[in-house]
Amino acid sequence: MIWNSRADFISDDSLDIAGYLFSKKKVDDGIFMFCHRIDTCGTTLSLKVKVFVDLYDGETYSENLHGTPRCGKLCVDKNNFSDCHNPCANRYVRVILEKLHQKGYKTKSG
């Protein structure tokens, strides 16, 4: 299967978000994993967070709370798709992850 756009890719019912690999060095270098669940494929695809950054339009934070007592450790659980409410540099990734999981995304342009 070839997707003609990112919107086609995300809205494909045979494609599911399979997880998230957290990057300690740079938030945008984290990886979203997708599983293509059709009999003729079954491939797991990996795409960097930066491909989806425009799906987030909320507040951003500069401090990375990973490894601090204030960290909820959601980023290190690759199968947890829920939002994190801590004021952390990684928070926007959690919001995008939840949107991808629910297929409830919109770009800033609509």
C-alpha positions as CSV (number, residue, x, y, z in Angstrom):
1,M,0.0,0.0,0.0
2,I,1.2,3.5,-0.8
3,W,-0.2,6.5,1.1
4,N,-0.5,9.6,-1.0
5,S,-0.4,11.9,2.0
6,R,0.2,11.9,5.8
7,A,-3.6,12.3,6.3
8,D,-4.2,9.1,4.3
9,F,-1.5,7.4,6.3
10,I,-3.0,8.4,9.7
11,S,-6.6,7.7,8.8
12,D,-5.9,4.3,7.3
13,D,-8.1,1.9,9.4
14,S,-5.6,-0.9,8.8
15,L,-2.8,1.1,10.4
16,D,-2.5,1.3,14.2
17,I,-0.1,3.2,16.5
18,A,2.0,0.4,18.1
19,G,4.1,2.4,20.5
20,Y,6.5,5.2,21.1
21,L,10.3,5.1,21.7
22,F,11.4,8.0,23.9
23,S,14.6,9.9,23.0
24,K,16.6,11.2,26.0
25,K,18.7,13.4,23.8
26,K,16.2,15.3,21.7
27,V,12.4,15.1,22.0
28,D,11.9,15.4,18.2
29,D,14.1,12.3,17.7
30,G,11.6,10.1,19.5
31,I,10.0,7.5,17.3
32,F,6.3,6.6,16.8
33,M,5.8,3.0,15.7
34,F,2.8,2.0,13.5
35,C,1.7,-1.5,12.6
36,H,0.1,-2.2,9.2
37,R,-2.5,-4.9,10.0
38,I,-3.3,-6.4,6.7
39,D,-2.6,-10.0,5.6
40,T,-0.4,-9.0,2.8
41,C,1.8,-6.7,4.9
42,G,2.1,-6.8,8.7
43,T,5.0,-4.4,8.7
44,T,5.9,-2.2,11.6
45,L,6.8,1.3,10.4
46,S,8.8,3.8,12.5
47,L,8.6,7.6,12.0
48,K,10.2,10.3,14.0
49,V,8.1,12.6,16.2
50,K,9.1,15.6,14.1
51,V,7.0,14.3,11.2
52,F,3.9,14.9,13.3
53,V,4.9,18.0,15.3
54,D,2.3,20.2,13.6
55,L,-0.5,18.1,15.1
56,Y,0.2,19.9,18.4
57,D,-0.9,23.5,18.9
58,G,-0.7,23.8,22.7
59,E,1.8,25.2,25.1
60,T,5.3,23.9,25.0
61,Y,7.8,23.7,27.8
62,S,11.6,23.9,27.7
63,E,12.4,21.8,30.8
64,N,12.7,18.0,30.3
65,L,11.5,16.4,33.5
66,H,12.6,12.9,32.6
67,G,14.6,11.4,35.4
68,T,13.3,13.9,38.0
69,P,10.9,13.2,40.8
70,R,8.3,15.2,38.9
71,C,8.4,12.8,35.9
72,G,5.3,10.5,35.5
73,K,7.4,8.1,33.5
74,L,4.8,7.8,30.8
75,C,7.4,8.4,28.0
76,V,9.3,5.3,28.9
77,D,6.2,3.1,28.7
78,K,6.1,2.4,24.9
79,N,2.5,1.1,25.1
80,N,1.0,3.9,27.2
81,F,-0.8,6.4,24.9
82,S,-2.2,8.6,27.5
83,D,-1.5,12.3,27.9
84,C,0.9,13.6,30.5
85,H,-0.1,16.8,32.4
86,N,3.3,17.7,33.7
87,P,5.0,20.9,32.4
88,C,7.6,18.9,30.5
89,A,9.4,19.3,27.2
90,N,8.0,15.9,26.3
91,R,4.4,16.7,27.0
92,Y,3.5,17.7,23.4
93,V,4.6,14.2,22.2
94,R,2.2,12.6,24.6
95,V,-0.7,14.7,23.2
96,I,0.3,13.8,19.6
97,L,0.5,10.1,20.6
98,E,-3.0,10.2,22.0
99,K,-4.3,11.9,18.9
100,L,-2.7,9.3,16.7
101,H,-4.0,6.5,18.8
102,Q,-7.5,7.9,18.6
103,K,-7.1,8.9,15.0
104,G,-8.4,12.3,16.2
105,Y,-5.8,14.6,14.6
106,K,-5.9,17.9,12.9
107,T,-3.1,19.9,11.5
108,K,-2.7,23.6,12.4
109,S,-4.0,24.4,9.0
110,G,-7.1,22.3,9.4
